[in-house]
Amino acid sequence: MHYVGLFASLPPATVQRIRGGRAGLAVDRARGIDPRPVAPRTLPTSTSVTEAA
């Protein structure tokens, strides 16, 4: 498997045979499923912009 998209296109049983015990996680992530909660980051204390003439 060289591309994560291949995991999304394969049946979970096939990925299980190839990857072993943690295949479910790989298939879910390939399909865009991530059960971890979204944690917002803090904003930077300052920002700046430099413009070249």
N, CA, C and O atoms as a GROMACS GRO file, in nm:
protein
  212
    1MET      N    1   0.085  -0.119   0.000
    1MET     CA    2   0.000   0.000   0.000
    1MET      C    3   0.089   0.124   0.000
    1MET      O    4   0.161   0.150   0.096
    2HIS      N    5   0.082   0.197  -0.106
    2HIS     CA    6   0.161   0.319  -0.115
    2HIS      C    7   0.075   0.443  -0.102
    2HIS      O    8   0.128   0.553  -0.081
    3TYR      N    9  -0.055   0.429  -0.115
    3TYR     CA   10  -0.145   0.544  -0.110
    3TYR      C   11  -0.257   0.517  -0.011
    3TYR      O   12  -0.315   0.408  -0.010
    4VAL      N   13  -0.289   0.618   0.071
    4VAL     CA   14  -0.393   0.600   0.172
    4VAL      C   15  -0.530   0.582   0.106
    4VAL      O   16  -0.619   0.522   0.166
    5GLY      N   17  -0.548   0.633  -0.013
    5GLY     CA   18  -0.674   0.617  -0.083
    5GLY      C   19  -0.706   0.471  -0.112
    5GLY      O   20  -0.823   0.434  -0.124
    6LEU      N   21  -0.604   0.388  -0.123
    6LEU     CA   22  -0.628   0.246  -0.146
    6LEU      C   23  -0.696   0.183  -0.025
    6LEU      O   24  -0.779   0.094  -0.040
    7PHE      N   25  -0.661   0.228   0.096
    7PHE     CA   26  -0.728   0.177   0.216
    7PHE      C   27  -0.877   0.208   0.211
    7PHE      O   28  -0.959   0.125   0.249
    8ALA      N   29  -0.911   0.327   0.166
    8ALA     CA   30  -1.051   0.367   0.161
    8ALA      C   31  -1.130   0.284   0.061
    8ALA      O   32  -1.250   0.263   0.079
    9SER      N   33  -1.064   0.238  -0.043
    9SER     CA   34  -1.136   0.163  -0.146
    9SER      C   35  -1.145   0.013  -0.118
    9SER      O   36  -1.224  -0.057  -0.181
   10LEU      N   37  -1.065  -0.036  -0.023
   10LEU     CA   38  -1.066  -0.180   0.007
   10LEU      C   39  -1.167  -0.212   0.117
   10LEU      O   40  -1.195  -0.128   0.202
   11PRO      N   41  -1.222  -0.332   0.116
   11PRO     CA   42  -1.309  -0.375   0.225
   11PRO      C   43  -1.226  -0.388   0.354
   11PRO      O   44  -1.109  -0.425   0.348
   12PRO      N   45  -1.285  -0.358   0.470
   12PRO     CA   46  -1.211  -0.366   0.597
   12PRO      C   47  -1.147  -0.502   0.621
   12PRO      O   48  -1.039  -0.508   0.681
   13ALA      N   49  -1.209  -0.611   0.578
   13ALA     CA   50  -1.151  -0.744   0.599
   13ALA      C   51  -1.020  -0.761   0.523
   13ALA      O   52  -0.927  -0.825   0.573
   14THR      N   53  -1.010  -0.704   0.405
   14THR     CA   54  -0.886  -0.712   0.327
   14THR      C   55  -0.775  -0.633   0.394
   14THR      O   56  -0.662  -0.679   0.402
   15VAL      N   57  -0.808  -0.514   0.442
   15VAL     CA   58  -0.708  -0.432   0.512
   15VAL      C   59  -0.665  -0.501   0.641
   15VAL      O   60  -0.548  -0.495   0.678
   16GLN      N   61  -0.757  -0.567   0.708
   16GLN     CA   62  -0.726  -0.641   0.830
   16GLN      C   63  -0.623  -0.750   0.800
   16GLN      O   64  -0.530  -0.772   0.878
   17ARG      N   65  -0.640  -0.818   0.689
   17ARG     CA   66  -0.547  -0.923   0.651
   17ARG      C   67  -0.409  -0.866   0.621
   17ARG      O   68  -0.307  -0.928   0.654
   18ILE      N   69  -0.404  -0.748   0.558
   18ILE     CA   70  -0.277  -0.686   0.520
   18ILE      C   71  -0.208  -0.623   0.641
   18ILE      O   72  -0.088  -0.645   0.663
   19ARG      N   73  -0.282  -0.545   0.720
   19ARG     CA   74  -0.223  -0.464   0.826
   19ARG      C   75  -0.224  -0.530   0.963
   19ARG      O   76  -0.141  -0.497   1.048
   20GLY      N   77  -0.314  -0.620   0.987
   20GLY     CA   78  -0.322  -0.682   1.119
   20GLY      C   79  -0.417  -0.609   1.210
   20GLY      O   80  -0.518  -0.554   1.164
   21GLY      N   81  -0.388  -0.607   1.341
   21GLY     CA   82  -0.479  -0.560   1.444
   21GLY      C   83  -0.524  -0.416   1.436
   21GLY      O   84  -0.636  -0.386   1.476
   22ARG      N   85  -0.441  -0.324   1.386
   22ARG     CA   86  -0.478  -0.184   1.385
   22ARG      C   87  -0.533  -0.140   1.251
   22ARG      O   88  -0.526  -0.022   1.216
   23ALA      N   89  -0.586  -0.231   1.175
   23ALA     CA   90  -0.636  -0.200   1.042
   23ALA      C   91  -0.756  -0.108   1.047
   23ALA      O   92  -0.772  -0.022   0.961
   24GLY      N   93  -0.842  -0.124   1.148
   24GLY     CA   94  -0.962  -0.041   1.157
   24GLY      C   95  -0.930   0.107   1.165
   24GLY      O   96  -0.999   0.189   1.104
   25LEU      N   97  -0.827   0.142   1.240
   25LEU     CA   98  -0.786   0.281   1.252
   25LEU      C   99  -0.740   0.336   1.118
   25LEU      O  100  -0.776   0.448   1.081
   26ALA      N  101  -0.661   0.259   1.044
   26ALA     CA  102  -0.612   0.303   0.914
   26ALA      C  103  -0.726   0.323   0.815
   26ALA      O  104  -0.727   0.420   0.740
   27VAL      N  105  -0.822   0.232   0.815
   27VAL     CA  106  -0.936   0.243   0.724
   27VAL      C  107  -1.020   0.364   0.759
   27VAL      O  108  -1.062   0.439   0.671
   28ASP      N  109  -1.047   0.385   0.888
   28ASP     CA  110  -1.126   0.501   0.930
   28ASP      C  111  -1.058   0.631   0.892
   28ASP      O  112  -1.122   0.721   0.839
   29ARG      N  113  -0.929   0.642   0.918
   29ARG     CA  114  -0.857   0.766   0.884
   29ARG      C  115  -0.854   0.787   0.733
   29ARG      O  116  -0.865   0.901   0.688
   30ALA      N  117  -0.840   0.681   0.654
   30ALA     CA  118  -0.840   0.693   0.509
   30ALA      C  119  -0.975   0.743   0.459
   30ALA      O  120  -0.982   0.810   0.356
   31ARG      N  121  -1.081   0.711   0.532
   31ARG     CA  122  -1.215   0.756   0.493
   31ARG      C  123  -1.253   0.888   0.557
   31ARG      O  124  -1.367   0.933   0.542
   32GLY      N  125  -1.160   0.951   0.629
   32GLY     CA  126  -1.185   1.081   0.689
   32GLY      C  127  -1.254   1.075   0.823
   32GLY      O  128  -1.307   1.177   0.869
   33ILE      N  129  -1.254   0.960   0.889
   33ILE     CA  130  -1.319   0.944   1.019
   33ILE      C  131  -1.211   0.952   1.126
   33ILE      O  132  -1.121   0.869   1.130
   34ASP      N  133  -1.221   1.051   1.213
   34ASP     CA  134  -1.125   1.069   1.322
   34ASP      C  135  -1.204   1.103   1.448
   34ASP      O  136  -1.257   1.214   1.459
   35PRO      N  137  -1.214   1.010   1.543
   35PRO     CA  138  -1.297   1.032   1.660
   35PRO      C  139  -1.238   1.127   1.764
   35PRO      O  140  -1.304   1.160   1.862
   36ARG      N  141  -1.114   1.171   1.743
   36ARG     CA  142  -1.052   1.260   1.841
   36ARG      C  143  -1.124   1.395   1.840
   36ARG      O  144  -1.162   1.444   1.734
   37PRO      N  145  -1.143   1.455   1.959
   37PRO     CA  146  -1.209   1.586   1.963
   37PRO      C  147  -1.119   1.694   1.904
   37PRO      O  148  -0.996   1.686   1.911
   38VAL      N  149  -1.182   1.793   1.846
   38VAL     CA  150  -1.108   1.906   1.790
   38VAL      C  151  -1.076   2.002   1.904
   38VAL      O  152  -1.165   2.046   1.977
   39ALA      N  153  -0.949   2.033   1.918
   39ALA     CA  154  -0.905   2.125   2.024
   39ALA      C  155  -0.847   2.249   1.958
   39ALA      O  156  -0.744   2.241   1.891
   40PRO      N  157  -0.911   2.364   1.977
   40PRO     CA  158  -0.859   2.485   1.914
   40PRO      C  159  -0.725   2.525   1.974
   40PRO      O  160  -0.700   2.508   2.093
   41ARG      N  161  -0.641   2.578   1.892
   41ARG     CA  162  -0.511   2.627   1.938
   41ARG      C  163  -0.526   2.772   1.983
   41ARG      O  164  -0.617   2.843   1.942
   42THR      N  165  -0.435   2.813   2.067
   42THR     CA  166  -0.436   2.954   2.108
   42THR      C  167  -0.379   3.038   1.994
   42THR      O  168  -0.293   2.991   1.919
   43LEU      N  169  -0.426   3.159   1.983
   43LEU     CA  170  -0.378   3.248   1.878
   43LEU      C  171  -0.242   3.304   1.916
   43LEU      O  172  -0.211   3.317   2.034
   44PRO      N  173  -0.161   3.338   1.818
   44PRO     CA  174  -0.031   3.398   1.850
   44PRO      C  175  -0.050   3.533   1.918
   44PRO      O  176  -0.151   3.600   1.897
   45THR      N  177   0.047   3.572   2.000
   45THR     CA  178   0.034   3.698   2.073
   45THR      C  179   0.046   3.818   1.982
   45THR      O  180  -0.010   3.924   2.013
   46SER      N  181   0.116   3.806   1.869
   46SER     CA  182   0.126   3.918   1.776
   46SER      C  183   0.142   3.862   1.634
   46SER      O  184   0.184   3.748   1.614
   47THR      N  185   0.106   3.947   1.538
   47THR     CA  186   0.124   3.911   1.398
   47THR      C  187   0.183   4.029   1.324
   47THR      O  188   0.169   4.143   1.368
   48SER      N  189   0.247   4.003   1.214
   48SER     CA  190   0.302   4.111   1.133
   48SER      C  191   0.304   4.068   0.988
   48SER      O  192   0.301   3.949   0.957
   49VAL      N  193   0.308   4.167   0.900
   49VAL     CA  194   0.313   4.141   0.757
   49VAL      C  195   0.423   4.227   0.698
   49VAL      O  196   0.434   4.346   0.728
   50THR      N  197   0.507   4.164   0.614
   50THR     CA  198   0.610   4.238   0.544
   50THR      C  199   0.578   4.232   0.396
   50THR      O  200   0.551   4.125   0.342
   51GLU      N  201   0.581   4.348   0.332
   51GLU     CA  202   0.548   4.356   0.192
   51GLU      C  203   0.670   4.403   0.113
   51GLU      O  204   0.726   4.508   0.143
   52ALA      N  205   0.709   4.326   0.014
   52ALA     CA  206   0.823   4.364  -0.070
   52ALA      C  207   0.777   4.461  -0.178
   52ALA      O  208   0.671   4.444  -0.237
   53ALA      N  209   0.857   4.559  -0.203
   53ALA     CA  210   0.821   4.662  -0.304
   53ALA      C  211   0.854   4.622  -0.443
   53ALA      O  212   0.830   4.697  -0.537
   0.00000   0.00000   0.00000
